[in-house]
Amino acid sequence: MHRAFTLIEVLIVVGVMALLVGLSSLSLVSFGKGSELESARTSVVQALRESQSNSLANLGNTSWAVHFETNFETNKVVIFQNTGSGYNPGDSVNNRTKVMPKGVAIAWNLTGGTDYLMFDKGLGTTLNNGTITITSTANTTATITINSEGMIDF
């Protein structure tokens, strides 16, 4: 008597293995999207803290701000020195741009409806406080809240 596997047994084993590989690859894709969201949140918080720190230190004897920008291709935050005329996209000396990872969108809701959050010179407080929401393509979100005292909560 010969012992062997039937075709049905082989197909069942191959099917189960394919199912397991498919489920594990979905988990890896989901993990990657979560890391993009975390990376974007970290970049925004770092930009806010750097801007606030520059304002507290009276760096350049001006206030500092973070400009938020979104379009179909990129989302970015720009740390800029407020020289009195607001955000100047052509100021390559004082602007520091952080581009958000692909697969995330950034939205903001700031007092006064501005697209920037400015910290008061020497104080680190802000008049245009509010929230910044980062959304990944996996529909997960991260919210950063900045109150009028300059407290950054995420």
ZIGI-V566228 format. One record per residue. N is the residue number from 1. PHI is phi in whole degrees, 0 to 359 (* if undefined). Layout:
n=N phi=PHI
n=N phi=PHI
This chain:
n=1 phi=*
n=2 phi=264
n=3 phi=256
n=4 phi=203
n=5 phi=269
n=6 phi=276
n=7 phi=299
n=8 phi=296
n=9 phi=298
n=10 phi=295
n=11 phi=297
n=12 phi=295
n=13 phi=295
n=14 phi=296
n=15 phi=296
n=16 phi=296
n=17 phi=295
n=18 phi=297
n=19 phi=297
n=20 phi=295
n=21 phi=295
n=22 phi=298
n=23 phi=294
n=24 phi=290
n=25 phi=291
n=26 phi=296
n=27 phi=296
n=28 phi=293
n=29 phi=296
n=30 phi=297
n=31 phi=298
n=32 phi=297
n=33 phi=292
n=34 phi=294
n=35 phi=288
n=36 phi=296
n=37 phi=297
n=38 phi=296
n=39 phi=297
n=40 phi=295
n=41 phi=298
n=42 phi=298
n=43 phi=297
n=44 phi=293
n=45 phi=297
n=46 phi=297
n=47 phi=297
n=48 phi=297
n=49 phi=293
n=50 phi=295
n=51 phi=297
n=52 phi=296
n=53 phi=296
n=54 phi=298
n=55 phi=293
n=56 phi=298
n=57 phi=276
n=58 phi=55
n=59 phi=299
n=60 phi=75
n=61 phi=55
n=62 phi=219
n=63 phi=275
n=64 phi=238
n=65 phi=214
n=66 phi=237
n=67 phi=264
n=68 phi=253
n=69 phi=219
n=70 phi=221
n=71 phi=211
n=72 phi=294
n=73 phi=260
n=74 phi=223
n=75 phi=239
n=76 phi=211
n=77 phi=238
n=78 phi=233
n=79 phi=277
n=80 phi=221
n=81 phi=271
n=82 phi=275
n=83 phi=267
n=84 phi=110
n=85 phi=255
n=86 phi=81
n=87 phi=287
n=88 phi=239
n=89 phi=297
n=90 phi=272
n=91 phi=277
n=92 phi=286
n=93 phi=282
n=94 phi=259
n=95 phi=273
n=96 phi=236
n=97 phi=263
n=98 phi=239
n=99 phi=273
n=100 phi=284
n=101 phi=297
n=102 phi=299
n=103 phi=93
n=104 phi=233
n=105 phi=239
n=106 phi=240
n=107 phi=223
n=108 phi=220
n=109 phi=222
n=110 phi=246
n=111 phi=305
n=112 phi=90
n=113 phi=68
n=114 phi=280
n=115 phi=255
n=116 phi=215
n=117 phi=239
n=118 phi=255
n=119 phi=260
n=120 phi=290
n=121 phi=301
n=122 phi=79
n=123 phi=244
n=124 phi=81
n=125 phi=274
n=126 phi=215
n=127 phi=266
n=128 phi=252
n=129 phi=288
n=130 phi=159
n=131 phi=233
n=132 phi=235
n=133 phi=243
n=134 phi=246
n=135 phi=237
n=136 phi=264
n=137 phi=293
n=138 phi=274
n=139 phi=61
n=140 phi=262
n=141 phi=231
n=142 phi=228
n=143 phi=243
n=144 phi=246
n=145 phi=244
n=146 phi=237
n=147 phi=268
n=148 phi=294
n=149 phi=278
n=150 phi=91
n=151 phi=288
n=152 phi=256
n=153 phi=241
n=154 phi=218
